[in-house]
Amino acid sequence: MDYKIRKISEEEYGLLENFLYEAIFVPEGMSAPPRSIINQPELQVYITDFGKKDADIGLVAEVDKKVVGAVWVRIMDDYGHIDNDTPSFAISLHEDYRGLGIGTALMKEMLRILKDKGYKQASLAVQKANYAIKMYKETGFEIVDENEEEYIMLCHLG
């Protein structure tokens, strides 16, 4: 499948709300939570005022001029928070575009950008049942901590 990865434009920041909702992992057999769940403060931290801080970086994947995925990072007190020098990842693809390598390409490009900007590491939190753990490991993330539901993963960029 032909796709293009590029920097997100300011006009597209609103798309992050949709991608944040799609990033919520729904275990098999469970129904998706209501869309209003993204209004909770622990999820709003991923998108509120995105683009206003130096560490706010976003990329999108396009297929036929349609944005089908996004990866964005910021330094925030989120589920994957390590410290105030470590950007945390959020990534999401529309369902029809998962499993095609687009997410891996988005991750690798973001890690390259972070390294070029001088960041030493990046983090993320992922539900233990999420199939994406394999992709995160393949892009250099390793599990550094866990709680009952999630792994905290870290990628060293140095």
Buried (B, 14 or more C-beta within 10 A) or exposed (E): EEBEBEEBEEEEBEBBBBBBBBBBBEEEEEEEEEEEEBEEEEBEBBBEEBBEEEBBBBBBBBBEEEBBBBBBBBBBEBBBBBEEEBBBBBBBBBEEBBEBEBBBBBBBBBBEBBBEEEBEBBBBBBBBEBEBBEBBEEBBBEBBEEEEEBBBBBBEBE
